Amino acid sequence: MFIRILLAVVVIALLVWGLFTTAGRWDWMQGWVYLAVIIGGGTVSDAILWWKNPELLRRRSRFGEGTKTWDKVILTMLLCFSPAT
């Protein structure tokens, strides 16, 4: 659980850095709204799933047996490039 939280903090920090470094300023309102929607939506989604079905949340948060290599590649690419959308 600690590693998952640490990874989330690192991803959020990189997202903040990437958004506001490229914008060149910290007072960019659309960037803060985007962050609030992304972080808030993910947090609410995880909280509801944890409350309703914690086993499903555990299964969805890691690769399972038989996960195809192409599926791992696509997920990695999605995680890397989703902040750019």
Backbone hydrogen bonds, N-H to C=O, Kabsch-Sander energy under -0.5 kcal/mol:
donor,donor_aa,acceptor,acceptor_aa,energy
5,I,1,M,-2.2
6,L,2,F,-2.7
7,L,3,I,-2.7
8,A,4,R,-2.1
9,V,5,I,-2.3
10,V,6,L,-2.4
11,V,7,L,-2.6
12,I,8,A,-2.5
13,A,9,V,-2.5
14,L,10,V,-2.5
15,L,11,V,-2.3
16,V,12,I,-2.8
17,W,13,A,-2.6
18,G,14,L,-2.9
19,L,15,L,-2.7
20,F,16,V,-2.5
21,T,17,W,-2.1
22,T,18,G,-1.5
23,A,19,L,-1.4
24,G,20,F,-1.3
25,R,20,F,-0.7
29,M,27,D,-1.0
31,G,28,W,-0.5
32,W,28,W,-1.5
33,V,29,M,-2.4
34,Y,30,Q,-2.4
35,L,31,G,-2.4
36,A,32,W,-2.3
37,V,33,V,-2.5
38,I,34,Y,-2.7
39,I,35,L,-2.9
40,G,36,A,-2.3
41,G,37,V,-2.5
42,G,38,I,-2.0
43,T,39,I,-2.3
44,V,40,G,-2.8
45,S,41,G,-2.5
46,D,42,G,-2.5
47,A,43,T,-2.6
48,I,44,V,-2.6
49,L,45,S,-2.3
50,W,46,D,-2.7
51,W,47,A,-2.1
52,K,48,I,-2.9
53,N,49,L,-2.9
57,L,53,N,-1.6
58,R,54,P,-2.2
59,R,55,E,-2.3
60,R,56,L,-2.3
61,S,57,L,-1.0
62,R,59,R,-0.9
67,T,64,G,-1.5
72,K,68,K,-1.6
73,V,69,T,-2.2
74,I,70,W,-2.4
75,L,71,D,-2.3
76,T,72,K,-2.3
77,M,73,V,-2.5
78,L,74,I,-2.6
79,L,75,L,-2.5
80,C,76,T,-2.0
81,F,77,M,-2.7
82,S,78,L,-1.8
84,A,81,F,-1.3
85,T,82,S,-1.5
